[in-house]
Amino acid sequence: MAEPFHLMEDSYFLIKNWQKINPKIFVGFTTKNGGISGGPYFNNNMGLHVGDDNTKVVFNRKQFAEKIDFPLSQWVCCEQTHGSNVQYITEADLGKGSESYGDSLKDCDGIYTDQKNTLLALCFADCVPIYFFAPSYGLCGIVHAGWKGTVKNICRSLIEEWKKHGIPVEKILVTIGPSICNQCYIVDNKIIDQVEKLPLTDVQRFYTKVEKTQYKINLKALNQALLENEGILPKNIQVSGFCSSCDQTYFYSHRRDKGQTGRMIGFIGIREA
């Protein structure tokens, strides 16, 4: 499978093949390059919640917003809590969390909309960004799936919401974005115990024991299986090969950097023109 994310310049990637379906869709992932240094982190940190200098992070966001012609007044950001709550975004939500973490959407790890000129933006530094697009219905969304969001099956939460909007599941396109790979992501048996409870057959194929209570786990493949279990067609799912931990050139990594690191943003929106 071809890599869906294409580097546009040093500061961000785009999913270009979705633009062939609808030239107005704008969807991608920032890198740690560009911008200015802020507090203890460097370059293009987009996270307002990681102890960095707020003014400099907002500068980075504004600089990126100008570059992509999506002003911060049209962004929507969340207070991500590793849960499974998803929310439909309306015009009243525009600008939330774009310059202040305090006014982010509360307790929300998935957002979607059919509103034009709205950029949905979530922060990542190893967790899995999962993008959703229903071209025939003008609906797009994104979820944040770390291990907690994965075992809570946040993808199912969003798909169920879309079904309520009358979206046939076979019409939904999904891209699983840059995130930590199974070689870099080692977890304990407490997490594996929760993975075992997921509604999947042969769930053991997604993890490998490396020590008595330590396992390598493939969150990308696990989420792909959960998506297919909800009825997303395998041909409609594409998966990035980028690892946020391995690929130090482009990405911050919470694991690799031992918790002291910045954030990238995964973003998606549909322009009016």
C-alpha positions as CSV (number, residue, x, y, z in Angstrom):
1,M,0.0,0.0,0.0
2,A,1.3,3.4,-1.0
3,E,2.1,5.9,1.8
4,P,-1.0,8.2,2.0
5,F,0.9,11.1,3.6
6,H,2.9,13.3,1.3
7,L,5.4,15.9,2.6
8,M,4.3,19.3,1.3
9,E,7.2,21.2,2.9
10,D,9.2,20.6,6.1
11,S,6.3,21.6,8.4
12,Y,3.4,19.4,7.2
13,F,2.1,16.4,5.3
14,L,-1.2,16.1,3.3
15,I,-3.4,13.2,2.3
16,K,-3.3,14.0,-1.4
17,N,-5.3,11.1,-2.8
18,W,-8.4,12.3,-0.9
19,Q,-8.1,15.6,-2.8
20,K,-8.5,13.7,-6.0
21,I,-11.9,12.7,-4.8
22,N,-12.8,16.2,-3.5
23,P,-10.3,19.1,-4.2
24,K,-11.9,21.0,-1.3
25,I,-10.9,18.5,1.4
26,F,-7.8,19.6,3.4
27,V,-6.4,16.9,5.6
28,G,-3.0,16.1,7.0
29,F,-0.5,16.1,9.9
30,T,2.1,18.7,11.0
31,T,5.7,17.9,11.8
32,K,8.0,19.2,14.5
33,N,9.9,21.4,12.0
34,G,9.4,25.1,11.3
35,G,7.8,27.6,13.7
36,I,9.8,28.9,16.6
37,S,11.1,27.3,19.9
38,G,8.7,27.6,22.8
39,G,9.6,27.0,26.4
40,P,11.3,23.6,26.9
41,Y,10.4,22.3,23.4
42,F,11.6,23.4,20.0
43,N,10.4,24.4,16.6
44,N,6.8,23.6,15.5
45,N,5.2,22.5,18.8
46,M,1.4,22.8,18.5
47,G,0.4,21.7,22.0
48,L,-1.0,24.3,24.4
49,H,-1.2,21.8,27.3
50,V,2.3,20.4,27.6
51,G,4.0,23.2,29.7
52,D,5.3,25.1,26.8
53,D,5.3,28.9,26.3
54,N,1.7,29.6,25.3
55,T,2.6,32.7,23.3
56,K,5.1,30.9,21.2
57,V,2.8,27.9,20.6
58,V,0.0,30.3,19.4
59,F,2.6,31.9,17.2
60,N,3.4,28.5,15.6
61,R,-0.3,27.9,15.1
62,K,-0.9,31.3,13.6
63,Q,2.1,30.8,11.3
64,F,0.8,27.5,10.1
65,A,-2.8,28.8,9.8
66,E,-1.6,31.6,7.4
67,K,0.4,29.0,5.4
68,I,-2.6,26.8,4.8
69,D,-5.1,29.7,4.6
70,F,-7.2,28.4,7.5
71,P,-7.3,31.1,10.2
72,L,-7.4,30.1,13.9
73,S,-10.9,31.6,14.1
74,Q,-12.0,28.6,12.0
75,W,-10.1,25.9,14.1
76,V,-11.7,23.7,16.6
77,C,-9.6,21.9,19.3
78,C,-10.3,19.7,22.2
79,E,-9.4,18.9,25.8
80,Q,-8.3,15.4,24.9
81,T,-8.8,13.0,27.8
82,H,-8.1,9.6,26.2
83,G,-11.8,8.8,26.2
84,S,-14.3,7.8,23.6
85,N,-16.5,10.9,23.5
86,V,-17.1,12.4,20.1
87,Q,-18.9,15.6,19.2
88,Y,-20.6,17.2,16.2
89,I,-19.1,20.6,15.4
90,T,-21.3,23.6,14.6
91,E,-20.5,27.2,13.7
92,A,-20.8,28.1,17.4
93,D,-17.7,26.0,18.1
94,L,-15.4,27.8,15.7
95,G,-12.2,29.1,17.4
96,K,-12.6,26.9,20.5
97,G,-9.2,25.9,21.9
98,S,-7.3,27.5,19.0
99,E,-5.4,30.0,21.2
100,S,-6.3,28.9,24.7
101,Y,-6.4,25.4,26.1
102,G,-8.9,26.6,28.7
103,D,-11.7,27.1,26.1
104,S,-11.2,23.8,24.3
105,L,-14.1,21.5,23.9
106,K,-14.2,19.6,27.1
107,D,-13.6,15.8,27.5
108,C,-13.6,15.1,23.8
109,D,-11.3,12.9,21.7
110,G,-13.3,12.8,18.4
111,I,-14.9,15.6,16.4
112,Y,-16.7,15.7,13.1
113,T,-18.6,18.2,11.0
114,D,-20.4,18.9,7.7
115,Q,-19.7,22.6,8.2
116,K,-17.5,24.2,5.5
117,N,-14.4,26.3,6.3
118,T,-14.0,24.5,9.6
119,L,-10.6,22.9,10.6
120,L,-10.9,20.1,13.1
121,A,-7.5,19.8,14.9
122,L,-6.3,17.3,17.5
123,C,-2.9,17.0,19.1
124,F,-0.7,13.9,18.9
125,A,2.7,12.6,20.0
126,D,2.4,8.8,19.5
127,C,-1.3,8.2,19.7
128,V,-3.1,7.2,16.5
129,P,-4.8,9.9,14.5
130,I,-7.7,8.4,12.5
131,Y,-9.4,10.5,9.8
132,F,-12.9,9.9,8.5
133,F,-14.4,11.2,5.2
134,A,-17.7,10.6,3.5
135,P,-17.3,12.3,0.2
136,S,-20.9,11.9,-1.0
137,Y,-22.2,13.4,2.2
138,G,-19.8,16.2,2.9
139,L,-18.9,14.9,6.3
140,C,-15.4,14.7,7.8
141,G,-13.9,13.9,11.2
142,I,-10.9,12.9,13.2
143,V,-10.4,10.9,16.4
144,H,-7.5,10.5,18.9
145,A,-6.8,6.8,19.7
146,G,-4.1,6.0,22.2
147,W,-4.4,2.7,23.9
148,K,-7.2,3.9,26.1
149,G,-9.2,5.3,23.2
150,T,-8.5,2.1,21.3
151,V,-9.8,-0.3,24.0
152,K,-12.8,2.0,24.4
153,N,-13.3,1.7,20.7
154,I,-13.6,5.4,19.9
155,C,-13.9,4.6,16.2
156,R,-17.2,2.9,16.9
157,S,-18.4,6.0,18.7
158,L,-17.9,8.1,15.7
159,I,-19.2,5.6,13.2
160,E,-22.4,5.2,15.3
161,E,-22.9,9.0,15.2
162,W,-22.5,9.0,11.4
163,K,-25.0,6.2,11.0
164,K,-27.5,8.6,12.9
165,H,-26.8,11.1,10.1
166,G,-27.8,8.5,7.5
167,I,-24.3,7.7,6.3
168,P,-23.9,4.2,5.0
169,V,-20.8,2.6,6.6
170,E,-19.6,1.3,3.2
171,K,-19.4,4.9,2.0
172,I,-16.9,6.0,4.7
173,L,-13.2,6.4,3.9
174,V,-10.7,6.1,6.7
175,T,-7.0,7.0,7.0
176,I,-4.9,5.8,9.9
177,G,-2.1,8.4,10.4
178,P,1.5,8.6,11.7
179,S,1.8,7.1,15.2
180,I,4.0,4.8,17.2
181,C,4.8,1.4,15.7
182,N,4.6,-1.9,17.4
183,Q,8.4,-2.2,17.6
184,C,8.5,1.0,19.7
185,Y,5.4,0.6,21.7
186,I,5.8,-1.7,24.7
187,V,3.0,-2.1,27.3
188,D,2.3,-4.2,30.3
189,N,-0.2,-7.0,30.9
190,K,-2.8,-4.7,32.4
191,I,-3.3,-3.1,29.0
192,I,-3.2,-6.4,27.2
193,D,-6.0,-7.6,29.6
194,Q,-8.2,-4.8,28.3
195,V,-7.2,-5.4,24.7
196,E,-8.4,-9.0,25.2
197,K,-11.9,-7.8,25.9
198,L,-12.3,-6.2,22.5
199,P,-14.9,-7.7,20.2
200,L,-12.3,-9.3,17.8
201,T,-11.3,-12.8,17.0
202,D,-7.7,-13.9,17.5
203,V,-6.8,-10.6,19.2
204,Q,-3.4,-12.1,20.1
205,R,-2.2,-11.3,16.5
206,F,-1.9,-7.6,17.5
207,Y,0.7,-8.1,20.2
208,T,3.9,-10.0,21.0
209,K,5.3,-10.9,24.4
210,V,8.9,-9.5,24.9
211,E,9.2,-10.2,28.6
212,K,7.1,-11.8,31.3
213,T,4.7,-8.9,31.6
214,Q,5.8,-6.7,28.7
215,Y,4.3,-6.8,25.2
216,K,4.8,-5.0,21.9
217,I,1.5,-3.9,20.5
218,N,0.3,-2.7,17.1
219,L,-2.2,0.0,17.7
220,K,-2.6,0.8,14.0
221,A,-3.5,-2.7,13.1
222,L,-5.7,-3.1,16.1
223,N,-7.7,0.0,15.1
224,Q,-7.9,-1.2,11.5
225,A,-9.4,-4.4,12.7
226,L,-11.9,-2.5,14.9
227,L,-12.9,-0.4,11.9
228,E,-13.5,-3.4,9.7
229,N,-15.5,-5.0,12.5
230,E,-17.8,-2.0,12.4
231,G,-18.3,-2.5,8.6
232,I,-15.7,-0.1,7.1
233,L,-14.6,-1.8,3.9
234,P,-10.9,-2.9,3.9
235,K,-10.5,-1.2,0.5
236,N,-11.6,2.1,2.1
237,I,-8.9,2.1,4.8
238,Q,-5.4,3.3,4.2
239,V,-2.6,3.2,6.8
240,S,0.5,5.4,7.2
241,G,3.8,3.7,7.5
242,F,5.3,6.6,9.5
243,C,6.2,5.9,13.1
244,S,6.3,8.9,15.5
245,S,9.0,7.3,17.5
246,C,11.3,5.9,14.8
247,D,11.0,8.9,12.5
248,Q,12.8,11.5,14.6
249,T,13.3,13.8,11.6
250,Y,9.6,14.8,11.5
251,F,7.8,13.8,14.8
252,Y,7.7,14.4,18.5
253,S,7.3,11.2,20.5
254,H,6.0,10.9,24.0
255,R,7.6,7.5,24.5
256,R,11.0,8.3,22.8
257,D,11.3,11.7,24.5
258,K,10.2,10.3,27.9
259,G,7.2,12.5,28.3
260,Q,9.0,15.8,27.8
261,T,8.0,16.7,24.3
262,G,5.8,18.8,22.0
263,R,2.8,17.9,19.9
264,M,1.9,17.7,16.2
265,I,-1.7,18.2,15.0
266,G,-3.8,16.1,12.8
267,F,-6.2,18.3,10.9
268,I,-9.1,17.9,8.5
269,G,-11.6,20.3,7.0
270,I,-13.6,21.0,3.8
271,R,-13.2,24.4,2.2
272,E,-16.2,26.4,0.8
273,A,-14.2,27.2,-2.3
